[in-house]
């Protein structure tokens, strides 16, 4: 019986600690002008967390890495709650992102929020490889820091991550352009956030991958450069047993998703 009481006490303490942590995170989010919610794109639990957060914060605007400006303009309050109609309107099935059932709850969580898109189309990403990062971004590239080289240590670390992420199969000459594309996407997200703040004011929520959410390299760096007066909170979402790269204001974890090894085919061919 004594063991049972001890076990109950431990479970209660663990539950209370988890609840306190969750409350503390939500409190910090509610104090920020911009809340960046990272994700691993194919983990449905990460999207459930994002949807719950949007419902609680009720932001004035939500910026999606997954949407172009044109797609975002198609979203209306009435359409936001109609999963099938919204999927069709966004032509989601050709987008390359995970199944729309992952993302539909985010739109429905607060249909009155303005929707902004920050997706960099493939042709623009390819342009950055041909004409350079600044030319692909266009006006204000220098304002966003895209005409400046990265610090050497950061550049080397980013290229090493790109090499690993592509199963060590990318030729070395492709690594720098891949890093540039990531910088381009960070800057595009920042541009959309600034537009949302100017149009509707805070709070603004951003839905994006963990790599763009990280404080040390991603979107927050650009926001600090552009709007140093705003408060930014960034959340990383990990999977249990796996640490995510980068710095965040907080990290939460969810059960892992079962995936095929993306590098298996390359190893077999090799």
Buried (B, 14 or more C-beta within 10 A) or exposed (E): EEEEEEEEEEEEEEEEEEEEEEEEBBEBBEEBBBBBBBBBBEBBBBBBBBBBBBEEBEBBBBBBBBBBBEBBEBBEEEBBBBBEEBBEBBEBEEBEBBEBEBBBBBBBBBBEBBBBBBBBEEEBBEBBBEEBBBEBBEEEBEBBBBEEEBEEEEBEBBBEBBBEEBBEEBEEEBBBBBBBBBBBBBBBBBBBBBBBBEEBEBBBBBBBBBBBBBBEBBBBBBBBEBBEEBBBBBBBBBBEEEEBEBEBBBBBBBEBBEEEEEBEEEEEEE
